[in-house]
């Protein structure tokens, strides 16, 4: 997956040290004849099915970043409806040794237009799934979708 230029510039200064980054998840929903569907993409780097995700650029509004990522990754136009989940994710170490930790802001989005396809090389597939019949995915990604389906649950923003 391409690394944003601002992250590369930071890495030149801090090396592989832990980098705290804001991220966004866009859970894009649409109504279908037999219920609701969610847009998922299959990541090129690990083959996992996920909602659209990405790093928020400096100065970018988080909901705007989700809309940008939806257009860049899957060529769909979607509008944010609600912030449904905020979580600090566990630190991760990439193959090159870089360590990062993300603050994920998950939004429920409403699909407006466009037929999904892998638009930027970050994904190998992009398609709609019935919310009642999702492919295998990590518990973390399933929870992000669940938060969008449940709606804006203020208890979700409180510490455990």
Helices and strands as residue ranges (DSSP letters): H 5-14, E 19-32, E 35-43, E 49-50, E 52-55, H 62-74, E 77-88, E 92-93, E 99-113, E 123-130, H 139-150, G 154-157
